[in-house]
Amino acid sequence: MSDLKHTPLIDFHKALQARCVPFAGWEMPVSYAGIIEEHLAVRQACGFFDVCHMGEFVVTGPEAELFLDRALTNRIAGTPAGKAVYSPLCEEDGGTIDDLIVYRRGAEDFLIVVNASNIKKDFAHFEKLAKHHDVELANISDETGLIAVQGPKAVELVASLAPGATLPKRFWHAEATVAGIACRLSRTGYTGEDGFEIFCAATDAVALAEALTAAAPAFGAQWCGLGARDSLRLEAGYPLYGHELSEQISPLMAGLGWAVKLDKEAFVGREALLKQSKDEELPQVKFYTLEGRRIARGHTPVLDAETREVGRILSGTMSPVLNQPIGSALVNPLGTPPLHVELRGHPTELNFKKPPLHK
């Protein structure tokens, strides 16, 4: 793994005997105690995740708001300082370049968090668009540490390390001192549970991780890896770029119409997405459960009642909460139900459900 990048916490993870694997060009922990135990810890108490590999950009300048409103599908104009906004980032053809979160810090000051595998691609795209606006861009990914604290006891745990701090509400963020470290607390996450994503300087990431670890026993908290992160987000019905979102899967196909403001005058991809919004045959991402123990893996064909191929599996795993297979699929809405997959020669029906699947 000598060619892989490392977060500031790699030695910390190895000291905890985490099992590390390559992920998006990084060496990252996939599990510590075990995926099922870590998953259930987040659902029942609290879990910590190293997300320092995510990318962070800063957009400033007189036209920063206008620039982001035109670059992104969601509405940025008019948002107050302290608000976080989830948004897809699209090409002109409606294909998804990435999905990200914009944090407004001031009138002309925005922080953006993007997926680790898309840092270079996203920044190049923003640079191209910025040529037409009075803005300045900076990639501060290497300077930024980020740890997620998720679960029903996450708020209580963070509050114990930030005495006197006013904790932000869901999808808001604020500066705070956590365990004596200058941080930005964002009430966001990727697990379907309450909690925070805590920003700090990369040089402070180890100290923050150690403070969280010291506080963990009182709250039943533990460190969690990529395995639990994936099963948690799939139970919650959250898209993962490269699976439920891609350059071939638009936000409207992914069920993210609420984050596509077609009433905005102009944004990249608007015309293509407007056309898609009127297409009754547009493939749709749907989440499902399966009976039995067999998991439907990515790219498995989805068949309709007449055994026509009408889609494909995007993600699949075993739900530790439901104790049954779950996943997502991209399907043609005109397929004759019930839809199914062939697993080792056995037709297995996809039971489509509105997420979160575990509730």
N, C-alpha and C positions, 0 to 999 in steps of 0.2 A: 504493500500500500504506500510505497515511498513517493509515488507521483500524486497522491491525493492531498487535498487541502485539509487543514485541521482548524477546528474552532479553538478558542482559548482554553476550553475545558477538556481537551483530549486526554491529558495526563490525569486529570481529576476522574474522568470516566474509567480509565484503566486501573486506577487505584481502587475503584469500587468493583473491579473485575467485570465490567460491562463487556458484552460480546459486541465487537465493532465490525462493521461491514462497509463497503463502498456505497455511497448514495449521492447522486448528482455531482460527482467529482470530489466528494468529501468522505473522510473516514468518520463514520457516525455510529453511536451505540444503537443496536437494534433491540437489545434487552439487557436487563440486569438480573432480577430474580426470576423472570419468565413473563411472557407476553400476557397470559391470562391473569396472573396475579397483579401485574401492573395496570392492566385494563380495569379490573375490578376495584383497585385502589382509587383510581380516578372517579369511577362512578359512585363509590361509597364514601370516600374520604378526600384524598388529595394526591396529586402527582406532579412531579417537576419534569420539564422537558428542556433540553438544550436546543434552542433554535437560533443560535448565533450564526448559523450558516445562511440564514435568510439575508436578502439584500436590502439595503437602506439607501434611499436617495433623498436629497434636500432640493426643493424648488423654491426659489425666492425671486422677488422683483415685483415691479408695479403691475405686470400682467400675469402673475403666477396663478391667480384664481381663474382668469379667462383661459389661460393655456391649459390647465387641467380640466376645465369644463369641456373644452373642445377635444382633448385627447382621450377622455374617458367616457364610458357610456352612462355612468351614474351622474347625478347632479352634485357639483362641487360649489357652484356659485351660491352665495348666500349662507353657507354653513358658518356657524359661529366658531370662534377659537375654542379648542378643547373637544371638538367633535371628531369622531373617526367615521370614515365612509368606506364601505366595501364597494369595489367596482371592477368589472372586467376592463381589459385594455384590448382593443380590436384593430384589425386591419380594415382596409376599405371594403373588402369582400365580406366582412362580418365574422371572419375567423378569429379565434381568440389567441392573442399573443401571450396573455397572462391574466391572472386575477390577483388583485392587490388591495391594500388598505391605505387610504390617504388620511393623515393626521394633520388637522389644521392647528398650527401653533400660534399664528398671528395673522394680521391682515395680509401680509405679503410673504408668509413663511409656512411651508408645508413639508412634512416628512412623509415619505412613501416607503412601504415595505412590500417587497416583491419576492417571488419564489427563488430559491437558491439556484436552481438549474437555469433560470432565465435572466440572471443579472446582466450579463453582457448584452444579450439581445434586447432587453427592455431599455437599458440605458442608451443604446444606439438609436432605438426608436424615438425615445424622448428627445435626444439630441437633434435628430432630423426634424422633428416637429417644432422644436424650440427656435429654429432659425427664423421663424416668422413672428416671434413674440419677444417682448422685453423681459426676459427671465434669465436667471442663472441656475445652472444645474451642478450638483456635486454628488459623487458616489462616495458615501461614507461607510460602506459595508464593512471594510476591514477595521474601522475604528469603533464599531458598535457591537456591544454584547446584548444578548436577548435570551431571557429565560422565561418559560411559560409555567405558571402555577395554576393548576386546574382541578376542580372538584368541589363538592358541597362544603368542604371545610377550608377552601382556598382563601376566602375573604377573611375569615378569622385568623388564619395563619399569617397572612400578609399584614393585617392590622397589628398583630403582636410584634412585628418587626418595624412598624412605622407608627409609633405612638404619636398621637396628636394630628396625624395626617387625615385630610378629608379624602376618602376613597371615591374615585369617579364611578358614575353609573355606567350601565351597559353601553358600549360603543362610545364612551367618552374617555378622555385621558387627561393626566395632570402630572406635574412635577411633584416629587416626594422624596424624602430621605428614608431609605430602607436599609436597616442594619448599619446606619451611619454612612451609607453610600448614596450619592446623588443619582436619582433614577427618574424615569418617566413611567408611570403606571398607566397601562391601557387595559380597560375592562373588556378585553376581547380574548378569543381563543379558538381552538380548532377541534374541540372534543365534544361539544354539546353540553358541557357543564359550565357553571359560573367560574370566574377566576380572572387572572390577569396575565398579560404579557409585560414583563418588566425590562425596560431598556436601561442600559448603563454603558459606561465606557468599556471597551474591550479589556482594558487593563484592570477593571474592577470585577470582571465576570467571575473569577475564581473566588474572590472574597464574598460575593453575593451567593454563589453556589454553596460555599461553606456555611454561611449564615442560615440558608434555607435548610441545609442538611441537619444543622444543630437543632433547628426548631421542629424538624419532622416528627420525632417520636410522639410528641404531645398531641399531634393531630392525625396520626396514622398515615403520614405522608411518606412517599418514596419516589426515587428517581425512576423514570420510565423512558423507554426507547422508541425507535421508529415503528416497531411492530405494533405496540399498543396505540401509538398515534394513528396508525392507519385503520385499525379495527374500530377505534373510537370515532373517527371522523366518518367512517362508513355507516356505523350504527346511526349517527346523527344525520346522515344524508348530506354531508358536505362534499363538494367536488374537489378532486385532486387534479392539478394541471397535468396533462399527459394521459389522463384517464377520462374523467367526465367533462373536461374542457381541453380543447386543443385548437390548432389552426383549422381543423376540419369540423370541430364541434363548436358552434356559436353559443353565446350566452342564452339565446332564446331556445335553442335545442336542449341546453342544459337545465332549463327550468328557472333561469335567472332573470326572467322578464321584469321583476320588481327592481332590478339594478340597471335596467336599460330604459332611459328616459327619452322615448321617441318624440316627446313634445318639445325637447330642446331644439333650438333653431339649427344648430350644426354640431356634429361631433364625428370623429373618424368612424366610418362603418355605418352611419345612420341610414343611408339609402338602402343598403343591402339588408340591414336588419328590419327596416320598414317593410320591405318586400317579403322577407321571411315571415313576418307577423301575420301576413294574409295567406300563407301557404298551408292548406289543410293537410298536405302530405309531408310536412316537415318532420323528420325523425325527432324523437323525443327521448331524453334520458329519464329512465324510471328506476326506482329502487325496489328491491324484492326480497322475499325470504323463500327458502326451499325446504321441503320436507326431506327427512333422511339425514345422512352425514356427508354426502358428497358435495364438494365445493365446485361451483362453475367458475373456471378460470378465464382470464381475459382472452378475448378473441374467439371464444366458443360461439358458434352460430346459434342464433335464436330462431326457432321454427314456429310457424302458426299451425292451426288445426288441420290445414291442408298440406302440412310438411313443407311449405315454402319458406325459404330463408328470408326473414323480415327484420333482422337485426343482429347484434353481436353483444356479447358480454364485455363490459368495460372493467369492472373490479369484482372481486369475490373473496370472501374470507369466512371464518367461523365466528359467530357472535358469542362472546363469553357470557353475555347477559341472557340471551335467548337460548343459548346452547343449540343453535342450528345455523346452517349456512345462510349468508346474506350476500347482497351485492347490488350492482347497478348494470343496466343494459341500455344500449341505444337501439330503439325500435321504431318501425314504421307504424304510425297510428292506424293505418288501414289494414293491418294484419288481422286475420280471422282468429279470435280468441277461442280457447285458451292458448297462450304462448308457452313454449317449453324448450328445454335443451336436452340433448342426448348426452348422458353421462355414463360412460362405459357400456353403451348399448341400451341404456334404460332411459326412456322419455320421462323427464321430470318437469312438472309444471312450475312456472314462475308465478309466485303469488305477489303481485304488485301492491305496494303499500306506500302511503304518504309518510315520509320520515318526520320525526325520528323513529327508527324501526324498533328501538328498545323500549319505547314507552307506549 
